[in-house]
Amino acid sequence: MPKKRQDHEQPAAVTKRGWRYHHLGIPTAVPRPDERHLPHLKVYVSGFDTSPYGIEWMRFEPGCPVSELIKSVPHIAFEVDNLDEALAGQTLLGKVSSPSKGVRVAMILDNGAPVELLEFKNKQKLMGSKKSRDRGLGIRD
């Protein structure tokens, strides 16, 4: 039987796997004043650039190809050093994607909840890129 996590302990994804918190994606049906439309992805995003907690709101258009689970359940996202290693033994929700140069993204399931994993190659080059700022669900414009 696996050791149970104590109240004061960080999750194993952080302590054992070295994953780093990136954002919390929250689906919404309500338009937000600061949202940006990404028409090619059929989604509106807001909050990531300004939230001190990394909260990103996502409003999906009809016909958006994202899984219904992602459209209805919030997800936590972690940055990982090696996406392929992080995916070992995980249940994938959809395919691994590369929404912009130097970025690889995958969604996994953990006990029915979606979890996003992001890998950034050449991180310094991406730091100033507009595309690097639209991260939820691997969403880029």
One Martini backbone bead per residue (centre of mass of N, CA, C, O) as a GRO file, in nm:
protein
  141
    1MET     BB    1   0.095   0.037   0.024
    2PRO     BB    2   0.085   0.354  -0.012
    3LYS     BB    3   0.187   0.637   0.103
    4LYS     BB    4   0.047   0.882   0.278
    5ARG     BB    5  -0.027   1.202   0.267
    6GLN     BB    6   0.038   1.478   0.434
    7ASP     BB    7  -0.079   1.788   0.495
    8HIS     BB    8   0.229   1.928   0.470
    9GLU     BB    9   0.265   1.794   0.196
   10GLN     BB   10   0.367   1.760  -0.102
   11PRO     BB   11   0.325   1.640  -0.391
   12ALA     BB   12   0.481   1.398  -0.579
   13ALA     BB   13   0.511   1.568  -0.838
   14VAL     BB   14   0.713   1.754  -0.681
   15THR     BB   15   0.905   1.574  -0.491
   16LYS     BB   16   0.970   1.327  -0.709
   17ARG     BB   17   0.939   1.459  -1.015
   18GLY     BB   18   0.975   1.790  -1.040
   19TRP     BB   19   0.731   1.942  -1.072
   20ARG     BB   20   0.585   2.259  -1.190
   21TYR     BB   21   0.394   2.500  -1.137
   22HIS     BB   22   0.176   2.692  -1.369
   23HIS     BB   23  -0.153   2.628  -1.373
   24LEU     BB   24  -0.509   2.710  -1.366
   25GLY     BB   25  -0.775   2.566  -1.537
   26ILE     BB   26  -1.093   2.734  -1.616
   27PRO     BB   27  -1.398   2.673  -1.701
   28THR     BB   28  -1.634   2.879  -1.897
   29ALA     BB   29  -1.951   3.055  -1.995
   30VAL     BB   30  -1.840   3.336  -1.913
   31PRO     BB   31  -1.769   3.630  -2.001
   32ARG     BB   32  -1.469   3.823  -2.008
   33PRO     BB   33  -1.317   4.133  -2.021
   34ASP     BB   34  -1.001   4.003  -2.084
   35GLU     BB   35  -1.050   3.838  -2.324
   36ARG     BB   36  -0.918   3.617  -2.577
   37HIS     BB   37  -0.937   3.539  -2.910
   38LEU     BB   38  -0.897   3.202  -3.063
   39PRO     BB   39  -1.025   3.107  -3.353
   40HIS     BB   40  -0.850   2.849  -3.439
   41LEU     BB   41  -0.945   2.716  -3.137
   42LYS     BB   42  -1.220   2.798  -3.011
   43VAL     BB   43  -1.117   3.026  -2.789
   44TYR     BB   44  -1.116   3.180  -2.468
   45VAL     BB   45  -0.880   3.385  -2.286
   46SER     BB   46  -0.789   3.442  -1.929
   47GLY     BB   47  -0.552   3.569  -1.664
   48PHE     BB   48  -0.259   3.465  -1.691
   49ASP     BB   49  -0.103   3.747  -1.712
   50THR     BB   50  -0.236   3.855  -1.408
   51SER     BB   51  -0.223   3.619  -1.222
   52PRO     BB   52  -0.066   3.537  -0.917
   53TYR     BB   53  -0.178   3.212  -0.950
   54GLY     BB   54  -0.235   3.103  -1.249
   55ILE     BB   55  -0.511   3.186  -1.367
   56GLU     BB   56  -0.717   3.029  -1.627
   57TRP     BB   57  -0.956   3.117  -1.850
   58MET     BB   58  -1.210   2.915  -2.037
   59ARG     BB   59  -1.384   2.964  -2.349
   60PHE     BB   60  -1.592   2.766  -2.548
   61GLU     BB   61  -1.674   2.684  -2.852
   62PRO     BB   62  -1.847   2.553  -3.072
   63GLY     BB   63  -1.644   2.286  -3.192
   64CYS     BB   64  -1.438   2.236  -3.000
   65PRO     BB   65  -1.182   1.977  -2.987
   66VAL     BB   66  -1.200   1.948  -2.697
   67SER     BB   67  -1.252   1.784  -2.437
   68GLU     BB   68  -1.518   1.762  -2.226
   69LEU     BB   69  -1.357   1.757  -1.966
   70ILE     BB   70  -1.203   2.028  -2.016
   71LYS     BB   71  -1.477   2.197  -2.047
   72SER     BB   72  -1.576   2.105  -1.723
   73VAL     BB   73  -1.283   2.070  -1.585
   74PRO     BB   74  -1.050   2.150  -1.399
   75HIS     BB   75  -0.692   2.226  -1.431
   76ILE     BB   76  -0.367   2.130  -1.383
   77ALA     BB   77  -0.033   2.268  -1.431
   78PHE     BB   78   0.286   2.141  -1.546
   79GLU     BB   79   0.622   2.165  -1.549
   80VAL     BB   80   0.859   1.988  -1.751
   81ASP     BB   81   1.159   1.856  -1.867
   82ASN     BB   82   1.027   1.560  -1.964
   83LEU     BB   83   0.761   1.445  -2.124
   84ASP     BB   84   0.815   1.147  -2.181
   85GLU     BB   85   0.879   1.071  -1.887
   86ALA     BB   86   0.611   1.184  -1.759
   87LEU     BB   87   0.422   0.976  -1.936
   88ALA     BB   88   0.503   0.739  -1.793
   89GLY     BB   89   0.218   0.555  -1.699
   90GLN     BB   90   0.006   0.729  -1.832
   91THR     BB   91  -0.308   0.877  -1.909
   92LEU     BB   92  -0.414   0.984  -2.202
   93LEU     BB   93  -0.563   1.299  -2.328
   94GLY     BB   94  -0.492   1.254  -2.611
   95LYS     BB   95  -0.245   1.433  -2.771
   96VAL     BB   96   0.050   1.527  -2.842
   97SER     BB   97   0.163   1.868  -2.858
   98SER     BB   98   0.277   2.158  -3.079
   99PRO     BB   99   0.171   2.482  -3.063
  100SER     BB  100   0.481   2.568  -3.047
  101LYS     BB  101   0.787   2.649  -3.057
  102GLY     BB  102   0.927   2.456  -2.794
  103VAL     BB  103   0.639   2.314  -2.739
  104ARG     BB  104   0.498   2.068  -2.515
  105VAL     BB  105   0.177   1.888  -2.488
  106ALA     BB  106  -0.023   1.728  -2.222
  107MET     BB  107  -0.292   1.517  -2.127
  108ILE     BB  108  -0.398   1.381  -1.819
  109LEU     BB  109  -0.510   1.129  -1.594
  110ASP     BB  110  -0.640   1.170  -1.246
  111ASN     BB  111  -0.893   1.027  -1.123
  112GLY     BB  112  -1.063   1.200  -1.363
  113ALA     BB  113  -0.848   1.426  -1.386
  114PRO     BB  114  -0.706   1.688  -1.538
  115VAL     BB  115  -0.360   1.710  -1.663
  116GLU     BB  116  -0.104   1.933  -1.738
  117LEU     BB  117   0.180   1.915  -1.962
  118LEU     BB  118   0.491   2.107  -1.988
  119GLU     BB  119   0.737   2.171  -2.246
  120PHE     BB  120   1.041   2.371  -2.255
  121LYS     BB  121   1.233   2.479  -2.508
  122ASN     BB  122   1.428   2.727  -2.503
  123LYS     BB  123   1.324   2.930  -2.276
  124GLN     BB  124   1.463   3.204  -2.336
  125LYS     BB  125   1.328   3.248  -2.618
  126LEU     BB  126   1.024   3.237  -2.502
  127MET     BB  127   0.990   3.468  -2.290
  128GLY     BB  128   0.910   3.703  -2.523
  129SER     BB  129   0.685   3.544  -2.639
  130LYS     BB  130   0.359   3.554  -2.715
  131LYS     BB  131   0.309   3.246  -2.738
  132SER     BB  132   0.408   3.180  -2.437
  133ARG     BB  133   0.135   3.315  -2.298
  134ASP     BB  134  -0.045   3.074  -2.430
  135ARG     BB  135  -0.097   2.781  -2.232
  136GLY     BB  136  -0.360   2.666  -2.215
  137LEU     BB  137  -0.385   2.359  -2.351
  138GLY     BB  138  -0.169   2.465  -2.554
  139ILE     BB  139  -0.243   2.751  -2.613
  140ARG     BB  140  -0.205   2.931  -2.917
  141ASP     BB  141  -0.135   3.215  -3.163
   0.00000   0.00000   0.00000
